[in-house]
Every structure is written in structure tokens, then in C-alpha cells.
Amino acid sequence: MSWMKKVSASDRIRVEKNINRLEYLRSQVHDLAFFVMSSQSGGLQALSSLLETSLVKGRDRVHAKMEQAMVGENNQKLALDAPHRFQTIMLEAEELINVEIAEEKKSLRDILGDQ
């Protein structure tokens, strides 16, 4: 039975790391929503680098929402031309990240309940 506990421990560690990474991403997205008001081009660059991370790419809903903030109607860069719309999209992405965190926490409760 010790191998079963090892599998559960590695699952628990994986889920805890995911939660920590998602919480850090949430804080970055939250900060970016307000950073874009002071530096539009800096906000665009920060979003571009966030979109390239594996954490964001692995979460399809979050990636799709954040990608909406790159280019808006008429091929405008939202961070440069419509920072308020950019901010709204980032806050919506933050809510999606909260949903992802809740799902991971539910997985963690399930794993801890099995032990």
C-alpha cells in the first residue's frame, strides 16, 4: 500500500503547485489590468509574454480570454487604443483564473479525502 500513498502524495504536490502557480498568475493579471492605464505599451508587452507561458497556454478558457485583449475590432491594439476595455478583459480573465483555482482546490480536497 505504500506505493499508493506515494502516488497520492505526488498528485497532492502537483495540485498544490498548480494552485500556487494559478494564484501567482491571478496576481499578475490583476496588476496588469491596472498597469495598462499608466503604460499602454508596457501592458501590451507584459500581456504578450504572459500569453507565451505554459500555464496560460494550458488553460484554454484563460488563454482565449487574454488573447481577446491583444487585438480588438478593426485590428486595434486594445492596450494602446482602448485601455479601459483591456482592463475589463483582464479582470474577466482574473475571474476565470479564480474558477480554475476553485477546480484545483476541489481536486485537492478529493485527493486528501482519499487518504
Rosetta blueprint (number, residue, H / E / L):
1 M L
2 S H
3 W H
4 M H
5 K H
6 K H
7 V H
8 S H
9 A H
10 S H
11 D H
12 R H
13 I H
14 R H
15 V H
16 E H
17 K H
18 N H
19 I H
20 N H
21 R H
22 L H
23 E H
24 Y H
25 L H
26 R H
27 S H
28 Q H
29 V H
30 H H
31 D H
32 L H
33 A H
34 F H
35 F H
36 V H
37 M H
38 S H
39 S L
40 Q H
41 S H
42 G H
43 G H
44 L H
45 Q H
46 A H
47 L H
48 S H
49 S H
50 L H
51 L H
52 E L
53 T L
54 S H
55 L H
56 V H
57 K H
58 G L
59 R L
60 D H
61 R H
62 V H
63 H H
64 A H
65 K H
66 M H
67 E H
68 Q H
69 A L
70 M L
71 V E
72 G L
73 E H
74 N H
75 N H
76 Q L
77 K E
78 L H
79 A H
80 L H
81 D H
82 A L
83 P H
84 H H
85 R H
86 F H
87 Q H
88 T H
89 I H
90 M H
91 L H
92 E H
93 A H
94 E H
95 E H
96 L H
97 I H
98 N H
99 V H
100 E H
101 I H
102 A H
103 E H
104 E H
105 K H
106 K H
107 S H
108 L H
109 R H
110 D H
111 I H
112 L H
113 G H
114 D H
115 Q L
